[in-house]
């Protein structure tokens, strides 16, 4: 698939993982003394470092929590042995989640490897989405308008979601490509989108297909819900989805 010159290369979905300390902000959990420690890095929606990484609340399903300090380090204390889900929460940021974090003993420390790089939610609005068939090269072209208008310094990202019904959305889709697209002008055009991409992901020849676009941050911070198996994208601008465009697979 090719993207015309005013679009940058697809943004690779980046999710790094975590390592180290904070202290007594955890909810007590009996006499348990296990701990989870980790580290985060915060960026704006364009992927620029925000310098101060404090204030990210990392909370378990039991209610125990810790806050990141200015360097991004946090610790959740007073944990019993068990398996934990972590929610990363801060105003302006999508809720990121990590699953199956094991605390092996009441006096053990589970240190998450690496650093979780978390971006602010997107403010990008996508409008006037269109879909058309190009008979010469047998591919689809998608066009849209992007606001606020991006530029090479503040490029803006968007993601497409496809379904067989017109109620397609970020929470109701059959397929979304692994990549988002990055635009540096107010008009986005994706060319060379092969029908085989759809045929390999749940669609059949002759199917009616519906697509919607949403603004996304430079880092998607996506994760897979272990219950539904569906991938979630917490940094989307869910308040401003595009119109739904429809087309048929030849």
C-alpha positions as CSV (number, residue, x, y, z in Angstrom):
1,X,0.0,0.0,0.0
2,X,1.4,3.5,-0.8
3,X,0.5,6.8,0.7
4,X,0.8,10.1,-1.2
5,X,3.7,12.4,-0.5
6,X,2.0,14.6,2.1
7,X,1.6,11.6,4.4
8,X,4.5,10.3,6.4
9,X,5.2,6.6,6.9
10,X,2.8,4.7,9.2
11,X,3.4,5.3,12.8
12,X,4.6,2.2,14.4
13,X,2.5,1.3,17.4
14,X,4.9,1.6,20.3
15,X,4.4,0.0,23.7
16,X,7.4,-0.3,25.9
17,X,7.3,-1.9,29.3
18,X,8.3,-0.8,32.8
19,X,11.0,-0.7,35.9
20,X,11.1,1.1,39.7
21,X,9.9,3.2,42.9
22,X,7.4,5.6,44.7
23,X,5.8,4.8,48.1
24,X,3.0,5.1,50.6
25,X,0.1,6.0,48.3
26,X,-1.2,2.4,48.0
27,X,-4.4,1.2,49.5
28,X,-3.7,-1.1,52.5
29,X,-4.4,-4.8,51.9
30,X,-4.3,-6.5,55.2
31,X,-0.8,-7.4,56.3
32,X,0.5,-8.0,52.8
33,X,3.8,-6.6,51.9
34,X,4.3,-7.5,48.2
35,X,5.1,-4.7,45.8
36,X,4.9,-3.9,42.1
37,X,7.3,-1.2,40.8
38,X,7.6,0.3,37.4
39,X,8.5,3.4,35.3
40,X,6.7,5.5,32.8
41,X,7.5,8.3,30.3
42,X,4.9,10.8,29.3
43,X,4.6,12.6,25.9
44,X,2.1,15.0,24.3
45,X,-0.1,13.7,21.5
46,X,2.7,14.4,18.9
47,X,5.2,12.2,20.8
48,X,7.1,15.1,22.4
49,X,8.5,14.5,25.9
50,X,6.6,16.5,28.6
51,X,9.6,16.5,31.0
52,X,7.6,16.0,34.2
53,X,6.2,12.4,34.4
54,X,4.4,12.8,37.8
55,X,0.8,12.2,38.6
56,X,0.1,9.0,36.7
57,X,-2.1,6.8,38.9
58,X,-1.4,3.1,38.5
59,X,-4.1,1.1,40.2
60,X,-4.8,-2.6,40.6
61,X,-8.2,-4.4,40.4
62,X,-8.1,-4.6,44.2
63,X,-7.9,-0.9,44.6
64,X,-4.2,-0.7,45.6
65,X,-2.4,2.1,43.8
66,X,0.7,4.3,43.5
67,X,1.5,7.6,41.7
68,X,4.4,8.2,39.4
69,X,7.0,10.8,40.5
70,X,8.6,13.4,38.3
71,X,11.1,10.8,36.9
72,X,8.2,8.4,36.2
73,X,8.9,5.9,38.9
74,X,6.1,4.3,40.9
75,X,5.5,1.6,43.5
76,X,2.3,-0.1,44.5
77,X,2.7,-1.5,48.0
78,X,0.8,-3.8,50.4
79,X,-0.1,-6.5,47.9
80,X,-1.0,-10.1,48.6
81,X,0.4,-12.9,46.4
82,X,-1.6,-13.1,43.2
83,X,-2.1,-11.9,39.6
84,X,-2.9,-8.2,39.0
85,X,-4.2,-6.0,36.2
86,X,-2.8,-2.5,36.2
87,X,-4.7,0.6,35.0
88,X,-2.7,3.7,34.2
89,X,-4.8,6.8,34.7
90,X,-4.2,10.5,34.4
91,X,-6.3,13.4,33.1
92,X,-5.7,14.1,29.4
93,X,-4.3,10.6,28.8
94,X,-6.0,7.4,27.6
95,X,-6.3,4.6,30.2
96,X,-3.6,2.1,29.4
97,X,-3.8,-1.4,30.9
98,X,-1.3,-4.2,31.6
99,X,-2.4,-7.7,32.5
100,X,-1.2,-10.8,34.4
101,X,1.4,-9.0,36.6
102,X,2.4,-11.7,39.2
103,X,3.3,-10.9,42.8
104,X,4.9,-14.2,43.9
105,X,5.0,-13.6,47.7
106,X,3.9,-11.3,50.4
107,X,7.5,-9.9,50.8
108,X,8.4,-10.0,47.1
109,X,9.0,-7.1,44.7
110,X,7.8,-7.4,41.1
111,X,9.7,-5.0,38.9
112,X,8.3,-4.3,35.4
113,X,10.9,-4.3,32.7
114,X,11.6,-1.2,30.6
115,X,9.6,2.0,30.5
116,X,6.0,2.4,29.4
117,X,5.8,5.4,27.0
118,X,2.3,6.9,27.4
119,X,0.9,9.7,25.2
120,X,-1.8,12.2,25.7
121,X,-5.1,11.6,23.9
122,X,-5.5,12.9,20.4
123,X,-7.3,16.1,19.7
124,X,-7.4,15.4,15.9
125,X,-10.7,15.6,14.2
126,X,-11.3,13.7,10.9
127,X,-14.1,14.9,8.6
128,X,-15.4,14.3,5.0
129,X,-14.1,10.7,4.8
130,X,-14.5,9.2,1.3
131,X,-13.8,5.8,-0.2
132,X,-13.4,5.1,-3.9
133,X,-12.4,2.2,-6.2
134,X,-9.5,2.8,-8.6
135,X,-10.1,0.5,-11.6
136,X,-6.7,1.0,-13.1
137,X,-4.6,-0.4,-10.3
138,X,-7.5,-2.3,-8.6
139,X,-7.2,-0.7,-5.2
140,X,-9.1,1.6,-2.9
141,X,-8.4,5.2,-2.2
142,X,-9.5,6.9,1.1
143,X,-9.6,10.7,1.5
144,X,-10.4,12.9,4.5
145,X,-10.0,16.4,6.0
146,X,-7.8,16.8,9.1
147,X,-8.3,19.4,11.8
148,X,-6.5,21.3,13.4
149,X,-4.5,21.5,10.2
150,X,-1.2,19.6,10.8
151,X,2.3,20.6,9.6
152,X,5.7,18.8,9.4
153,X,6.4,19.8,13.0
154,X,3.0,18.9,14.4
155,X,2.0,16.0,12.2
156,X,-1.4,14.4,13.1
157,X,-2.3,10.7,13.1
158,X,-5.5,8.9,12.2
159,X,-6.8,5.3,12.2
160,X,-9.3,3.5,10.0
161,X,-11.8,1.0,11.4
162,X,-13.8,-1.4,9.0
163,X,-17.0,-3.4,9.5
164,X,-19.8,-5.0,7.6
165,X,-22.4,-2.8,9.2
166,X,-22.9,1.0,9.2
167,X,-22.6,1.2,13.0
168,X,-18.8,0.7,12.7
169,X,-16.7,2.4,15.4
170,X,-13.6,2.1,17.5
171,X,-15.5,-0.2,19.8
172,X,-17.4,-2.1,17.0
173,X,-15.2,-3.1,14.2
174,X,-14.1,-6.3,12.3
175,X,-10.7,-5.0,11.2
176,X,-8.3,-2.2,11.7
177,X,-4.8,-2.1,10.1
178,X,-1.8,-2.5,12.4
179,X,-0.7,0.9,11.4
180,X,-2.2,4.4,11.7
181,X,-1.4,7.1,9.1
182,X,0.4,10.4,9.7
183,X,-0.5,13.6,7.8
184,X,1.3,16.9,7.5
185,X,-1.4,18.8,5.6
186,X,-5.1,19.3,6.1
187,X,-6.1,16.8,3.4
188,X,-5.2,13.1,3.9
189,X,-5.3,10.6,1.0
190,X,-4.4,7.0,1.3
191,X,-3.9,5.3,-2.1
192,X,-3.1,1.7,-3.1
193,X,-5.2,0.1,-0.4
194,X,-5.5,-3.5,-1.7
195,X,-8.8,-5.4,-1.4
196,X,-6.7,-8.4,-0.4
197,X,-6.1,-6.6,2.9
198,X,-9.8,-6.8,3.6
199,X,-10.3,-10.3,2.2
200,X,-7.6,-11.5,4.5
201,X,-9.4,-10.1,7.6
202,X,-12.9,-11.4,7.6
203,X,-14.5,-9.8,4.4
204,X,-15.6,-11.6,1.2
205,X,-15.9,-10.5,-2.4
206,X,-19.1,-8.6,-3.0
207,X,-19.4,-7.6,0.7
208,X,-20.5,-4.1,1.6
209,X,-17.9,-2.5,3.8
210,X,-18.2,0.5,6.1
211,X,-15.2,2.6,7.3
212,X,-14.8,5.3,9.9
213,X,-11.7,7.3,10.8
214,X,-10.6,8.7,14.2
215,X,-7.7,10.9,15.2
216,X,-4.9,9.1,17.2
217,X,-1.8,10.1,19.1
218,X,1.8,9.4,17.9
219,X,1.8,6.5,20.4
220,X,-1.4,4.4,20.3
221,X,-0.7,2.6,23.6
222,X,-3.0,-0.2,22.3
223,X,-3.6,-3.4,24.2
224,X,-5.7,-6.5,23.7
225,X,-8.6,-7.2,26.0
226,X,-7.9,-10.8,27.2
227,X,-11.7,-11.5,27.5
228,X,-12.9,-10.3,24.1
229,X,-9.6,-10.7,22.2
230,X,-10.3,-7.2,20.7
231,X,-7.6,-4.6,20.4
232,X,-8.3,-1.3,22.2
233,X,-6.8,2.1,21.3
234,X,-7.1,4.4,24.4
235,X,-5.6,7.5,22.8
236,X,-8.2,7.9,20.0
237,X,-10.3,11.1,19.9
238,X,-13.5,9.2,20.5
239,X,-15.5,12.5,20.8
240,X,-14.9,13.2,17.1
241,X,-15.2,10.2,14.8
242,X,-15.6,10.9,11.1
243,X,-18.6,10.2,9.0
244,X,-19.0,6.6,7.9
245,X,-18.1,5.9,4.3
246,X,-19.4,2.8,2.5
247,X,-18.1,0.8,-0.5
248,X,-18.2,-2.7,-2.0
249,X,-15.5,-5.2,-2.5
250,X,-15.5,-6.1,-6.2
